Amino acid sequence: MNGSDFLQVALSLGALVVVAPFLGRFFAQVYGDEPHLLRKPFGWMERISRTVIGSGSYELEMDWKKYAKALLLFNVIGFAFTFVVQ
């Protein structure tokens, strides 16, 4: 690695450190079902995805069967997406 590689890594880490508190606050609002900046323009997408998933509200806990089902479904969708992209 030469000097420009180290500079690029340092700038990326610096940008991540600067942006992390703002993103953390935003995600806390989204997952806490509090009003946030993007609720008006993208609220319809959230409602559709909740309807498709079958979740009326955010579930704070799930048993191992629901967790296993969600994990397998996520991995199957991710595999299919990666296969299509490839």
N, C-alpha and C positions, 0 to 999 in steps of 0.2 A: 504494500500500500504506500502510495506517495502522499504528499502534503494535501493535495486537493481532496483525496478520499477522506482523510481525517477531518478536513474542514466541512465536507458534506455531512458526515456523521454527526459532527458537533452542531451544525445548523439544524439538522433534523431533530436531534434530541432537545435542543433549545426551543424550537417551535412547539414540540410536544409538551414541554414543561410550561410554556406560556399559555397554551390553549387548554390544558387539562382541567384547570378549575372551572372554566366557563362551560366546557362540555359536561363535566361532572354535575354542575348545577342544573344544566338543561335536562340531562337524563334523569336526575332525581325528580324534576317536575313532571317529566313524561311518565315515568314509572309510578309516581305517586298520584297520578291522575289529577294533577293540578293544572290550572291554566298556564299555557306557555305560548311562545311566539309563533309557532307553526301550527297551532291548533285550528285556526280559521282556514288557512289555505289547504291543509292536508287532513283535516278532521274526518272528511268523508272516507278517505282511505283507511283510517283507523277503524271506523265503524264497519266498513266492509270486511276488513280482515278479522275483526272480532266475531262477526257473524259467520264467516267461513270456518274459523277455528272452533266456534261454538262456545266462546267465553264472553259472558255478559259483562263481567268485570274482571279485574286482575285477581288471579288466585295467588294467595301468598304461600300456600303449601300444597303439595301434591304427594300422593302415595307413590310407591316404587313402580306400580304398574303404569300409572299415567306418565311418570318420568321416563320409563323405558320406551313407552309408545312415542312420546315426543322426541326422544333422542333418536330412535330408529327412523322416524319420519323425517327429521331434519337431515340425517345422514343420507337417506335415499334421495331426497330432493337435491341435496348438495352434490351427490354423485351424478344424478341425471343432468344437472346444470353443467357440471364440469365436463361430462361426456359430450353434451351438445356444443359447448364452447370449443372443445378439442376437435 
